[in-house]
Amino acid sequence: MTENYDSAAIHVLGAPDEGTAMTVAQALVRFGFASVAVHSRERVESAATLEWEVTVLDDGPYFDDDNVGENAWAAIHQYAIAIATRLGGWEIGGTRCAPTTLQRKAFGATHTFKLEALARNP
């Protein structure tokens, strides 16, 4: 089976601190995303200041059939943004991508969350 390049997606959100990033990540998993990764990163303006990135690893699938896949991705992306902003985060970006991109984006995450892990350890 060949991999459809646009069958999955990532939604990338920002947070001002680790606590906010963790809260956003847990809310996104509870919303129903399969997996969420949290990374710290240096701000461009100051190497001494950290901000946090929350990456939603969204396995979709989002197939392009008369823009249905793009519209579905855009709607889910808006939900992710709404959840993040309600909790103190913001949008950084996102894209449809191959499922392997999800694995690379999660590599080196400070924290990762999955729905089944939150169900076991609330």
GUDOZA-895086 format. One record per residue (C-alpha): residue number from 1; x, y, z. Coordinates in nm, 2 decimals. Layout:
// residues N
NUM / X / Y / Z
...
***
This chain:
// residues 122
1 / 0.00 / 0.00 / 0.00
2 / 0.14 / 0.34 / -0.09
3 / 0.12 / 0.62 / 0.16
4 / -0.11 / 0.91 / 0.06
5 / 0.09 / 1.23 / 0.13
6 / -0.21 / 1.43 / 0.26
7 / -0.37 / 1.16 / 0.47
8 / -0.28 / 1.30 / 0.81
9 / -0.22 / 1.64 / 0.96
10 / -0.05 / 1.84 / 1.23
11 / -0.18 / 2.14 / 1.42
12 / 0.09 / 2.34 / 1.59
13 / 0.00 / 2.57 / 1.88
14 / 0.20 / 2.79 / 2.11
15 / 0.19 / 2.85 / 2.49
16 / 0.38 / 3.10 / 2.71
17 / 0.49 / 2.84 / 2.97
18 / 0.51 / 2.47 / 3.04
19 / 0.20 / 2.46 / 3.26
20 / -0.02 / 2.62 / 2.99
21 / 0.13 / 2.39 / 2.73
22 / 0.05 / 2.08 / 2.94
23 / -0.31 / 2.21 / 3.00
24 / -0.36 / 2.27 / 2.63
25 / -0.22 / 1.93 / 2.54
26 / -0.44 / 1.75 / 2.78
27 / -0.75 / 1.93 / 2.66
28 / -0.66 / 1.85 / 2.30
29 / -0.63 / 1.48 / 2.38
30 / -0.96 / 1.49 / 2.56
31 / -1.11 / 1.65 / 2.26
32 / -1.02 / 1.33 / 2.07
33 / -0.68 / 1.38 / 1.90
34 / -0.48 / 1.05 / 1.90
35 / -0.16 / 1.20 / 2.03
36 / -0.02 / 1.54 / 2.13
37 / 0.35 / 1.63 / 2.18
38 / 0.49 / 1.92 / 2.39
39 / 0.82 / 2.09 / 2.31
40 / 1.01 / 2.38 / 2.46
41 / 1.18 / 2.61 / 2.22
42 / 1.38 / 2.93 / 2.23
43 / 1.21 / 3.25 / 2.11
44 / 1.37 / 3.42 / 1.82
45 / 1.39 / 3.75 / 2.01
46 / 1.59 / 3.62 / 2.31
47 / 1.78 / 3.29 / 2.34
48 / 1.73 / 3.30 / 2.71
49 / 1.35 / 3.30 / 2.69
50 / 1.16 / 2.98 / 2.63
51 / 0.81 / 2.94 / 2.48
52 / 0.63 / 2.61 / 2.44
53 / 0.50 / 2.44 / 2.13
54 / 0.21 / 2.20 / 2.14
55 / 0.19 / 1.97 / 1.83
56 / -0.13 / 1.78 / 1.77
57 / -0.05 / 1.46 / 1.59
58 / -0.37 / 1.41 / 1.39
59 / -0.39 / 1.08 / 1.21
60 / -0.70 / 1.18 / 1.01
61 / -0.74 / 1.04 / 0.75
62 / -0.78 / 1.35 / 0.53
63 / -0.81 / 1.25 / 0.17
64 / -0.85 / 1.50 / -0.11
65 / -1.18 / 1.44 / -0.29
66 / -1.32 / 1.76 / -0.43
67 / -1.17 / 1.95 / -0.14
68 / -1.35 / 1.75 / 0.12
69 / -1.02 / 1.66 / 0.29
70 / -0.91 / 2.02 / 0.30
71 / -1.24 / 2.14 / 0.44
72 / -1.24 / 1.87 / 0.71
73 / -0.88 / 1.96 / 0.81
74 / -0.96 / 2.33 / 0.82
75 / -1.26 / 2.27 / 1.05
76 / -1.06 / 2.05 / 1.29
77 / -0.78 / 2.30 / 1.28
78 / -1.02 / 2.57 / 1.40
79 / -1.13 / 2.35 / 1.69
80 / -0.77 / 2.30 / 1.79
81 / -0.71 / 2.68 / 1.78
82 / -1.03 / 2.75 / 1.98
83 / -0.93 / 2.50 / 2.25
84 / -0.57 / 2.65 / 2.27
85 / -0.68 / 3.01 / 2.28
86 / -0.94 / 2.95 / 2.55
87 / -0.66 / 2.81 / 2.77
88 / -0.40 / 3.08 / 2.70
89 / -0.23 / 2.94 / 2.39
90 / -0.22 / 3.06 / 2.03
91 / -0.20 / 2.93 / 1.67
92 / 0.15 / 2.87 / 1.52
93 / 0.03 / 2.68 / 1.21
94 / -0.04 / 2.34 / 1.07
95 / -0.06 / 2.13 / 0.76
96 / -0.18 / 1.81 / 0.60
97 / 0.10 / 1.57 / 0.57
98 / 0.22 / 1.21 / 0.55
99 / 0.18 / 1.00 / 0.87
100 / 0.56 / 0.97 / 0.89
101 / 0.58 / 1.35 / 0.94
102 / 0.38 / 1.29 / 1.27
103 / 0.65 / 1.06 / 1.40
104 / 0.93 / 1.30 / 1.31
105 / 0.75 / 1.60 / 1.48
106 / 0.70 / 1.41 / 1.80
107 / 1.06 / 1.29 / 1.83
108 / 1.24 / 1.46 / 2.12
109 / 0.92 / 1.59 / 2.28
110 / 0.94 / 1.70 / 2.64
111 / 0.60 / 1.54 / 2.71
112 / 0.36 / 1.33 / 2.50
113 / -0.01 / 1.26 / 2.57
114 / -0.24 / 0.99 / 2.43
115 / -0.60 / 0.95 / 2.51
116 / -0.56 / 0.60 / 2.66
117 / -0.29 / 0.73 / 2.90
118 / -0.51 / 1.01 / 3.02
119 / -0.80 / 0.77 / 3.08
120 / -0.57 / 0.55 / 3.30
121 / -0.41 / 0.85 / 3.48
122 / -0.65 / 1.15 / 3.50
***
